[in-house]
Amino acid sequence: MPYKAKVPCGQAGCGELIKPGSKYCEKHLPLHPEVIRSAAGRGYGSRWQKESRRFLQANPLCRECQKEGRYVKATVVDHIIPHRGDMTLFWDPANWQPLCKKHHDQKTGREDSNPVYHY
């Protein structure tokens, strides 16, 4: 049975080939803690689930869709400024906005293409 072709490491400028399904080579994996830690380890555990449900009940419409003149149910609580591990920013409700999945995925894709981490 044939194997899937290896893919390049996701780190800019790295040409190392890695197995499909991986994002980074062994050299660059430590630079991306979001890949190593679980969702709960990044703060998205039961407390977040409870708070995000509460926030979406109070803010049921997608903010970006509203700007476009449409009324679409928000399904995701987005961090306006990516927290990148900063738990003060993570838990600040002033940094949250209600988004539909489409707009959240677009925003996250733009921001995560060049992540900057603050430790």
C-alpha positions as CSV (number, residue, x, y, z in Angstrom):
1,M,0.0,0.0,0.0
2,P,1.5,3.4,-0.9
3,Y,2.3,6.0,1.7
4,K,1.2,9.6,1.6
5,A,3.9,12.0,0.4
6,K,5.7,14.0,3.1
7,V,4.8,17.7,3.4
8,P,7.0,20.8,4.2
9,C,7.3,22.1,7.7
10,G,4.9,25.0,8.4
11,Q,7.6,27.2,9.8
12,A,8.4,30.0,7.3
13,G,11.7,29.3,5.5
14,C,12.0,25.7,6.7
15,G,12.1,23.1,3.9
16,E,12.2,20.0,6.2
17,L,9.8,17.3,5.0
18,I,7.5,15.9,7.7
19,K,4.8,13.2,7.8
20,P,1.3,14.3,6.7
21,G,-0.9,15.5,9.6
22,S,2.0,17.1,11.3
23,K,2.4,20.9,11.2
24,Y,6.1,21.4,12.2
25,C,9.4,19.5,12.1
26,E,11.0,18.5,15.4
27,K,13.2,21.6,15.4
28,H,10.3,24.1,15.1
29,L,7.6,22.2,17.1
30,P,8.8,23.8,20.4
31,L,8.2,27.3,18.9
32,H,4.5,26.5,18.6
33,P,3.0,25.7,22.0
34,E,-0.5,25.7,20.6
35,V,0.3,22.5,18.8
36,I,1.8,20.7,21.8
37,R,-0.8,21.6,24.5
38,S,-4.3,20.3,24.5
39,A,-7.3,22.6,24.3
40,A,-7.9,22.3,28.0
41,G,-4.2,23.1,28.6
42,R,-4.6,26.3,26.6
43,G,-7.6,27.4,28.8
44,Y,-10.5,26.0,26.8
45,G,-11.8,23.6,29.5
46,S,-15.1,23.4,31.3
47,R,-14.8,26.9,32.8
48,W,-14.4,28.4,29.2
49,Q,-17.3,26.3,28.0
50,K,-19.6,27.7,30.7
51,E,-18.4,31.3,30.2
52,S,-18.7,31.1,26.4
53,R,-22.2,29.7,26.6
54,R,-23.2,32.5,28.9
55,F,-21.6,35.1,26.6
56,L,-23.4,33.7,23.5
57,Q,-26.7,33.8,25.3
58,A,-26.2,37.5,26.0
59,N,-24.8,38.2,22.5
60,P,-26.6,35.9,20.1
61,L,-25.7,37.5,16.8
62,C,-22.5,37.4,14.8
63,R,-20.8,40.8,14.9
64,E,-19.3,40.6,11.4
65,C,-22.6,39.5,9.8
66,Q,-24.4,42.4,11.5
67,K,-21.8,44.8,9.9
68,E,-22.9,43.2,6.5
69,G,-26.6,43.8,7.4
70,R,-27.3,40.2,8.0
71,Y,-28.6,38.5,11.2
72,V,-26.8,35.2,11.7
73,K,-26.6,33.3,15.0
74,A,-23.2,33.4,16.6
75,T,-21.7,30.1,17.5
76,V,-18.2,31.0,18.6
77,V,-16.8,33.4,21.2
78,D,-13.7,35.0,19.5
79,H,-10.8,36.7,21.2
80,I,-10.6,40.1,19.4
81,I,-6.9,40.4,20.2
82,P,-5.4,36.9,20.1
83,H,-4.3,36.0,23.6
84,R,-1.4,33.7,22.6
85,G,-1.2,32.3,26.1
86,D,-1.9,35.5,28.1
87,M,-4.5,34.4,30.5
88,T,-5.4,37.9,31.6
89,L,-6.3,38.7,27.9
90,F,-7.9,35.3,27.6
91,W,-10.5,35.9,30.4
92,D,-11.2,39.5,29.7
93,P,-14.8,39.7,28.4
94,A,-14.0,43.1,26.8
95,N,-11.7,41.1,24.4
96,W,-14.5,38.7,23.4
97,Q,-16.9,39.0,20.4
98,P,-19.6,36.7,19.1
99,L,-19.0,35.3,15.6
100,C,-20.5,32.7,13.4
101,K,-18.2,29.8,12.5
102,K,-17.5,31.2,9.0
103,H,-16.2,34.6,10.2
104,H,-14.3,33.0,13.1
105,D,-12.5,30.6,10.8
106,Q,-11.6,33.5,8.4
107,K,-10.3,35.7,11.2
108,T,-8.3,32.9,12.8
109,G,-6.9,31.8,9.5
110,R,-5.6,35.4,8.8
111,E,-4.2,35.8,12.3
112,D,-2.7,32.3,12.7
113,S,-0.7,32.5,9.4
114,N,1.9,34.6,11.3
115,P,1.5,34.0,15.0
116,V,3.3,36.1,17.6
117,Y,3.6,34.8,21.1
118,H,4.0,36.8,24.3
119,Y,5.4,35.0,27.3
